[in-house]
Amino acid sequence: MEYNIHDAKSNLSKLIVQAVEGKEVIISKAGKPLLKLVRIVPDQNKKRNIGIYQGKTKITKDFFEPLPNDQISGFLS
């Protein structure tokens, strides 16, 4: 289905539903096709590397101590 920009703005929610359903949604300007609204399909083969920094970082006890006043004043200036 082809829509001009004004109609696309007015009916964006409906166009999104159409695209998710796999229908072709074309948006035109001055009668010329400008873009196609398509659904993004996640890559099922892509693995997430959870915990890739485990054991590679160290947080020392002083990390949780309050900052010195001179450093805090630097943020406030």
C-alpha positions as CSV (number, residue, x, y, z in Angstrom):
1,M,0.0,0.0,0.0
2,E,1.3,3.5,-0.8
3,Y,0.7,6.6,1.4
4,N,1.7,10.2,1.1
5,I,3.6,11.7,4.0
6,H,0.6,13.6,5.4
7,D,-1.5,10.4,5.4
8,A,1.4,8.4,6.9
9,K,1.7,10.9,9.8
10,S,-2.0,10.8,10.4
11,N,-2.1,6.9,10.4
12,L,1.3,5.9,11.7
13,S,-0.1,3.4,14.2
14,K,-2.1,1.6,11.5
15,L,0.8,1.6,9.2
16,I,3.0,0.1,11.8
17,V,0.5,-2.7,12.4
18,Q,0.4,-3.4,8.6
19,A,4.2,-3.5,8.5
20,V,4.4,-5.9,11.5
21,E,1.9,-8.1,9.7
22,G,4.3,-8.3,6.7
23,K,2.4,-6.0,4.4
24,E,4.4,-3.6,2.2
25,V,4.0,0.0,3.3
26,I,5.4,2.6,1.0
27,I,5.6,6.3,1.9
28,S,5.7,8.8,-1.0
29,K,6.5,12.5,-1.4
30,A,5.1,14.4,-4.4
31,G,3.9,11.1,-5.9
32,K,7.4,9.5,-5.8
33,P,8.1,6.6,-3.5
34,L,10.5,7.8,-0.7
35,L,10.8,4.9,1.8
36,K,9.4,1.5,2.8
37,L,8.2,0.8,6.3
38,V,9.3,-2.7,7.3
39,R,9.4,-4.8,10.4
40,I,12.8,-5.5,12.0
41,V,13.3,-9.2,12.6
42,P,15.8,-9.9,15.4
43,D,18.8,-12.1,14.4
44,Q,18.1,-15.4,16.3
45,N,21.6,-16.6,15.6
46,K,23.3,-13.7,17.4
47,K,24.5,-14.7,20.9
48,R,24.7,-12.3,23.8
49,N,28.0,-12.5,25.7
50,I,26.8,-12.1,29.3
51,G,29.5,-11.4,31.8
52,I,32.3,-10.8,29.3
53,Y,34.1,-8.6,31.9
54,Q,33.8,-11.1,34.8
55,G,37.1,-11.4,36.5
56,K,38.7,-8.6,34.4
57,T,37.6,-5.7,36.6
58,K,38.3,-4.8,40.2
59,I,36.4,-2.5,42.5
60,T,38.4,-1.4,45.5
61,K,36.9,-0.5,48.9
62,D,37.6,3.2,48.4
63,F,35.2,3.2,45.4
64,F,32.4,3.4,47.9
65,E,33.9,6.2,50.1
66,P,32.6,9.8,49.7
67,L,34.6,12.0,47.3
68,P,36.8,14.7,48.7
69,N,35.3,18.2,49.0
70,D,37.6,19.6,46.3
71,Q,36.4,17.0,43.8
72,I,32.7,17.6,44.7
73,S,33.2,21.4,44.3
74,G,34.5,20.8,40.8
75,F,31.2,19.2,39.8
76,L,29.3,22.1,41.3
77,S,31.2,25.0,39.6
